[in-house]
Amino acid sequence: MLRHLLNPMDLSVEETQDLLLLARDMEADPARFSSLCRGKKLATLFYEPSTRTRLSFEAAMLNLGGSVLGFSSADSSSAAKGESVADTIRVISSYADICAMRHPKEGAPLVAAQHSLIPVINAGDGGHQHPTQTLTDLSTIFNLKGRLSDLVIGLCGDLKFGRTVHSLMTAMSRYANVRFVLISPPELKVPSYIRESVLEKKHIPYTEVTRLEDALPQLDILYMTRVQRERFFSEDEYLRMKDSYILDAEKLKLARPDMFILHPLPRVNEIAVEVDRDPRAAYFRQARYGVYVRMALIATLLEVI
């Protein structure tokens, strides 16, 4: 049966666990999986620029022995001539075996899936979903902590507009004894619909704080995001708050030795470069785990394993 991945919740807890274990096996013995997708093609349909996501999908397919075709911006596709997503995917279905799509409009991958003859993976649609980033985050936490339950997770920065934060909270809400510490300025708090439909509906404990220092001592995972100047109504308010959300070596003295720092990247200045040397800095390992979890996802959707 043809399956797509449009939302992290499209996978059950059991399917997610199988995927994470497969990704771990692929990292441990890549040669064993190096010809799984021989003769298969991945189409990367990226209607907006991307570095990590697009290249990690390409690396994943090449690691599996497959090949890649596609475009990296709408300007270099027939979308510039007015072609619809539905028509594009109908054509691509004749060229490739699986597709990864990033689009600035929410719901575009869903439209593609409704007209596609091949599996469609949502590689990010506007501010809506980014399920393979969520799988990357879950894989990182699972590999570093050995579990996805019994965790205190701090989410820091732009919690209002950050799709990676919303998706991670939704995915982690399915695991036992998870607690969130939400660290943000009042302007960038978690939206009420996430608070109500995810946290309160599922009785997940959470606290909201404005100072990073207040949260650090209790965390197992710190998930950093960028505080964006353009989200503030006042330049003075931005300047007052921005340094509160810069993680540096001094602030890290407050954190536990077994805490890990994640970030979806790209980073600007919210994590000082000096933190990169700290063994708790896991964001570059996180990017590596993203390749293996995408390998596992491609192999699973193509049913070659």
N, C-alpha and C positions, 0 to 999 in steps of 0.2 A: 504494500500500500504506500502511495506517495505521501511523504511527510515533509513538513516545513518547520523552521524554527523562527517564529515571529516575536515571541515573548518568552522570557525565562520560565514562565509557568506552563509553557507548552510541554515541558518535561516533568514527569512525576519525580518525587523524591528518589524513588528506586532507580529510575532512568538516569537521573542526574548523578547518583552515586556510581552507577555503572560507567558513565562517561568519564568521571574523575579517575576511577581506577584504570580505565583503558588509557587515559592520558598519561597516567603515572607509568604504566607499562611501556608506553611509546617513548617516554623520556629515558627509561632505564635501558631499553634495547631497541634503538631506532632502526637498526639494520633489519630486524625481524619484520618490520612493517613497511620497508622501503619500496615494495612493489605492489602494495595493496591496490593502488589506483592506476596501475599501468593501463594506458589506453583511455583513461577518463580525463575529462576536461572540466575545469572550474572557470566559470565566467564571473569576473569581478565588475559589477556595474556600479560605479561610484559617481553619483551625480554631484557630489561635493568633495572637496579635497580631503585626503586622509593620508597619513604616513603609516602609523603603527598598525591600524586595523587592516588596511589593504595589503601591506607587505607581509603581515603575519598570516593572512589567508593564503597569499601566494606561496610563502615559505612552507606552510602546512601542506598544500597540495603537491608541491615539488618534493617535499620529504616523503610523501606517500607514493612517489613515482608517477604522478599525473602531470598534466600540463595546464597552463593558464592562458586565458585570453580575456580581453575586456578593455575598459576605458577608465580614466582616473578623474574625469570631470565632465559635467554636462556639455560644456563647450566642445568637447571632442567626440560627442555622440550625436545621433540624429534627434535627440531632444532639442538641440539648437534649431532644428528645422520644424519643431512642433510635434514630433512623434510622441504618442502617449506611452505611458509605462506598460499598458496592456499590450499594445502592438509590439513594443520592444521585446517583452518577455516571450511573446509567441514566436518571434523570430529566433531569439537566443535559444529557445528550447530545441531548435533544430541544429544548433551548433555545439551545445555543451551538455554535460550530464548533471551539473549542479550549479547554482548561482548564489553569489553573495552580493547583496544590494545595500548601498547607503544612499539615502535620499533626504533632502531637506524638509520634505513634506511628511507629516505624520500620516501613517496609514498606507504610504506608497508600496512598501513590501507586501502588505496584505492584498492590495489590488493585484500586484504581480503574482502572488500565490494563487489567486482565484483564476488566473488565465494561463498558468504555467503547466508545462508537461514534465518539468524537472523540479527537484527540491529547491526551495528558496530559503536562504538564510538572511535574516534581517541584520545588517551590519551597522544599524543606526538609522532611525527615521526621526529627524527633527529633535524635539525635546522629549520624545515619547519613550522609546525603548532602545536598549543596546544589549541584547541578550548574550552575545558572545563575550562582551566585557564582564557581564555578571558571572558567566561561567569561568572566565579567567580569574575573577576575584574569589569565587568559591574554591577553585582549584588551588590558588595560592594559600588561602586560609587552611584548607584541608592538608596541604603538603607541609606547611610550616607548623601548624598546631596539632595535626593528627586527628582533627575532629571538626564538625560544624555545629555542635551543640555545646552548651555550658560555656558560653563566651560573653564577655562584655566588650561591645564594639563601639568605639567612638567615631562619629562622622563629623568632620570639621570643614567649615568654609561655606560654600554656596549650597545650602540644603534646600533652597526653594526651587531653583531652576535646574539643578544637576540631575540629569537622567540616570547617571551611573549610581548615584546615591539612592534614588527612588527604587530602581530595579534591585539593588543589593538588599535594601530593607525588605522588599516584597519577598525575595527569594529566601532570605535568612529567617523570615517569619515562620517558616515551616519546620524549623528545628527547635528542639527542646531547650528550655532554660537559656534563651538568648536575651540579653538586655542591651538597650541602646543608650548611649550618651550623645546627645545632639548639641554640637558646639557651633554656634553661629551668632552673628549680630541679629538683632530683632528683625531687620529688613530682609534677612535671608533665611528665616526659619523654615522648617519643613512645612509644606502646604497643609492646610486643614484636611483636604481630601485624603492625603496619605496618612495623616495622623488618625483619622477616623476609620478609614477602610482597611488599614493594615495594622496599626499599633493597637488602637482601642478595640476594634472589632475582634482581634485575636488575643486580647488581654496580654499584650507584650509590654513588660515594664520599660519605661524610658524616663530620662531626665533631660531637661534643656538648660544649658549653661551658656554664658557669653564669653567666658575666659577659658582658653585652652589649658592653662596651668591648673585650673580647678578639676579638670577631668583626667589628666594624665596618670595620676597614681593608681587609678582603678582599672585601667584598660588592658585587655588582651590584644586588641587590634585597634590601631588608629588609622582611619581612612581619611587622607587629606584631599581637599579639593581647593581650587583657586577662588579667592574672594575677588570678584570682578568689579572694577571701578564703575563700570557703566550701570551696575545694578543699584547704585545709590542715588538718592535725590539730591544729596548735598556733597560737594567736594570736601568740606570740612568734616562731615560725618565719616566719609571714607578714610580720610587721613587719620582720624581719631581711632578707627577700628582696625585698620589694615595690619598694623604690627602685632596685634593680638593673635593673629592667625599665621604667623611665620614661625615654623618649627626650627629651632636651632639647638646647638649642643647644650646650651645652658638650660633651656626648657626640658630637654631630654633627661636631665639629671633627676627629674621628678618621676620619670616613667619606670616601670618594672623592667628587670633585665630580660624577661621573656616576652615582652611586648614586641609586636612587629608593625612597621609602618608601610601602608599601602598608598598608592596614588595611581589614578587611571592614566596620568600623563596626557598632554605635555605639562610640565611644571614651569612656572614663571619664577616667582621668588618666595612661594609659600613654604618651601623646604630649603633651608640654607644648604649650600654645596658641601659644607663641612659635615653634614649629617650623612652624606653618602658613604663615609668611612665607617659609620657605626654598624655593627653586625645586625642591628634591628631594622636597618633600612632594607626593605624588601621590594621596592617598586621596580627595580630593573630585573630582578628575578621574576616578578609578576608578569612583566612583558614576555619573558621567555616561556613561562607556563602557558601564556596565551597561545603560543604556536602549537603546543602539544594538545591543548584542549580543543583547538580548532581542527587539528588532525583527527582526533577522536570523533568529533561531531561530523566531519565530512565522511569518514569511513562508515559511521553509523547510519547516516541518512542515505548513503549510496548502497547500504546493505552489503558491503564487501567484507564484513567481519562477523 
